[in-house]
Amino acid sequence: MSIRKIITFVEDIHTEGGRPVDPPARTAVVLAVVENPWAGQGFVDDLMPGIDEIAPKLGELLAPRVVEALGAPVEAYGKAAIVGLDGEIEHGSALIHTLKFGDHFRKAAQATTLLPAVEKRAAAGTVFDIPLKHVTDATVRSHHQTIEVRVPDGPRPDEIVIGLAAAAQGRPQARLAPLSSER
């Protein structure tokens, strides 16, 4: 696995809707810009060797970093794979849509739900939104949120940006009724 760089974003929202958020709502994102292991090979039928080699290492590297950056128990989480223009969306999906990657974050976050994800092919500097959901109950509406991020110089055409996002709470000032209220 060849990593060009790792980027950490932390956002603290102090006011929302003209009202204070106390304590501030914190979200953290850790992104790794990695070489696409399938770039330049044409269509690759069997992605498993690359998945086996890279996905577990990325999960093991990124999960503790995003939890540490958050600095609080994880209540909502998500993941991302943004593939450079010379790759396939499937290349990013291969790395993040496997238990070999996601289980590292689930364990670190003490989570049980599936990780929501964004995956797309894009040029360097593209803005993307990472969706987040509650770590143990995907129907908790207050925790359905996104965080917007970008890497100014990535992904390069032969790279993939792999990311994990975590929130210490739901949306600031969330007021939607629980899903159970509509049943």
C-alpha positions as CSV (number, residue, x, y, z in Angstrom):
1,M,0.0,0.0,0.0
2,S,1.4,3.3,-1.0
3,I,0.1,6.3,0.9
4,R,0.9,9.8,-0.3
5,K,-0.7,11.7,2.6
6,I,-3.2,11.6,5.4
7,I,-5.4,14.5,6.2
8,T,-7.5,15.1,9.3
9,F,-10.4,17.6,9.6
10,V,-12.2,18.5,12.8
11,E,-15.2,20.7,12.8
12,D,-16.9,22.2,15.9
13,I,-20.2,23.9,15.4
14,H,-20.9,26.5,18.1
15,T,-24.2,28.0,16.8
16,E,-26.9,26.7,14.5
17,G,-30.1,28.4,13.5
18,G,-29.0,31.5,15.5
19,R,-28.8,29.5,18.8
20,P,-25.9,28.2,20.7
21,V,-24.9,24.6,20.4
22,D,-23.7,23.5,23.9
23,P,-21.6,21.5,23.9
24,P,-20.3,22.3,20.4
25,A,-21.2,19.7,17.8
26,R,-17.9,17.9,16.7
27,T,-17.3,16.0,13.6
28,A,-14.0,14.5,12.5
29,V,-12.8,13.2,9.1
30,V,-9.6,11.3,8.3
31,L,-8.6,10.9,4.7
32,A,-5.8,8.8,3.2
33,V,-4.7,9.5,-0.4
34,V,-3.4,6.2,-1.7
35,E,-2.1,4.8,-4.9
36,N,-4.9,2.9,-6.8
37,P,-3.6,-0.7,-6.9
38,W,-5.5,-1.4,-10.1
39,A,-4.6,1.8,-12.0
40,G,-3.1,1.2,-15.5
41,Q,-4.0,-2.5,-15.6
42,G,-7.1,-2.2,-17.7
43,F,-10.2,-4.1,-16.6
44,V,-9.2,-6.4,-13.6
45,D,-11.5,-9.3,-13.1
46,D,-10.4,-10.4,-9.7
47,L,-10.0,-7.5,-7.2
48,M,-9.6,-9.7,-4.2
49,P,-5.7,-9.7,-4.0
50,G,-5.7,-5.9,-3.8
51,I,-8.6,-5.9,-1.4
52,D,-6.9,-8.5,0.9
53,E,-3.6,-6.5,0.8
54,I,-4.9,-3.0,1.3
55,A,-8.4,-2.8,2.9
56,P,-7.5,-4.3,6.3
57,K,-4.4,-2.0,6.5
58,L,-6.4,1.1,5.7
59,G,-9.1,0.2,8.2
60,E,-6.6,-0.5,10.9
61,L,-4.8,2.8,10.1
62,L,-7.8,5.2,9.8
63,A,-10.3,3.9,12.4
64,P,-8.2,4.8,15.5
65,R,-7.2,8.1,13.9
66,V,-10.7,9.4,13.3
67,V,-11.8,8.3,16.8
68,E,-8.9,10.1,18.4
69,A,-9.5,13.2,16.3
70,L,-13.1,13.2,17.4
71,G,-12.0,13.1,21.1
72,A,-15.4,11.8,22.2
73,P,-17.5,8.6,21.9
74,V,-18.6,8.1,18.3
75,E,-22.4,8.4,17.8
76,A,-22.6,8.7,14.0
77,Y,-20.2,7.5,11.3
78,G,-19.6,7.1,7.6
79,K,-17.0,6.3,4.9
80,A,-15.8,7.5,1.5
81,A,-13.9,6.4,-1.6
82,I,-13.2,9.0,-4.3
83,V,-11.4,7.4,-7.2
84,G,-9.1,9.4,-9.6
85,L,-10.1,9.7,-13.2
86,D,-8.0,6.8,-14.4
87,G,-9.7,4.3,-12.1
88,E,-13.1,2.7,-11.7
89,I,-15.7,3.5,-9.0
90,E,-15.5,-0.2,-8.3
91,H,-11.9,0.2,-7.2
92,G,-12.9,2.5,-4.4
93,S,-15.9,0.3,-3.5
94,A,-13.6,-2.7,-3.4
95,L,-11.6,-1.1,-0.6
96,I,-14.4,0.3,1.6
97,H,-17.3,-2.2,1.1
98,T,-15.6,-5.1,2.8
99,L,-15.7,-6.1,6.5
100,K,-11.9,-6.2,6.2
101,F,-12.0,-2.4,6.1
102,G,-15.3,-1.5,7.9
103,D,-15.0,-3.8,10.9
104,H,-12.0,-1.8,12.2
105,F,-14.2,1.3,12.4
106,R,-17.2,-0.6,13.8
107,K,-15.0,-2.0,16.6
108,A,-13.4,1.4,17.4
109,A,-16.8,3.1,17.4
110,Q,-18.5,0.2,19.3
111,A,-21.0,0.2,16.4
112,T,-23.3,-2.4,14.9
113,T,-24.9,-0.7,11.9
114,L,-23.6,-0.7,8.3
115,L,-21.5,2.3,7.5
116,P,-23.1,4.7,5.0
117,A,-20.8,5.6,2.1
118,V,-20.1,7.9,-0.8
119,E,-18.1,6.6,-3.7
120,K,-17.4,8.3,-7.0
121,R,-14.8,9.0,-9.6
122,A,-13.6,12.6,-9.6
123,A,-10.8,14.9,-10.4
124,A,-8.5,16.3,-7.7
125,G,-10.1,18.9,-5.6
126,T,-13.6,17.7,-6.0
127,V,-15.9,18.4,-3.1
128,F,-17.8,15.4,-1.7
129,D,-20.2,14.8,1.1
130,I,-19.7,11.8,3.5
131,P,-23.0,10.6,4.9
132,L,-23.3,9.7,8.5
133,K,-25.8,7.5,10.4
134,H,-26.2,6.5,14.0
135,V,-23.7,3.7,15.1
136,T,-26.3,1.3,16.5
137,D,-29.6,2.3,15.1
138,A,-29.8,3.6,11.5
139,T,-33.4,4.8,12.0
140,V,-32.3,7.5,14.5
141,R,-33.1,10.5,12.3
142,S,-31.1,13.1,14.3
143,H,-27.9,11.4,13.3
144,H,-28.5,11.4,9.6
145,Q,-26.1,14.1,8.4
146,T,-23.2,14.7,6.1
147,I,-19.9,16.4,6.3
148,E,-18.4,18.1,3.2
149,V,-14.7,17.7,2.5
150,R,-12.2,17.9,-0.3
151,V,-8.5,17.2,-0.9
152,P,-7.2,20.1,-3.1
153,D,-4.5,17.9,-4.8
154,G,-6.2,14.6,-4.7
155,P,-7.1,12.2,-5.9
156,R,-4.6,12.3,-8.8
157,P,-5.8,10.2,-11.8
158,D,-4.0,7.1,-10.4
159,E,-5.1,7.5,-6.7
160,I,-8.0,6.9,-4.4
161,V,-9.0,9.0,-1.5
162,I,-10.3,6.8,1.3
163,G,-12.0,8.4,4.3
164,L,-13.8,7.8,7.6
165,A,-16.0,10.4,9.3
166,A,-17.3,10.4,12.8
167,A,-19.6,12.6,14.8
168,A,-20.0,12.9,18.6
169,Q,-23.7,13.7,18.3
170,G,-26.6,14.1,15.9
171,R,-27.2,17.3,13.8
172,P,-27.1,20.5,15.9
173,Q,-30.6,21.5,16.8
174,A,-32.2,18.4,15.4
175,R,-36.0,18.5,15.8
176,L,-37.4,15.7,13.6
177,A,-39.8,13.3,15.2
178,P,-38.5,9.7,15.6
179,L,-39.2,7.3,12.7
180,S,-41.5,5.3,15.0
181,S,-43.9,8.3,15.1
182,E,-44.8,7.7,11.5
183,R,-45.7,4.1,11.8
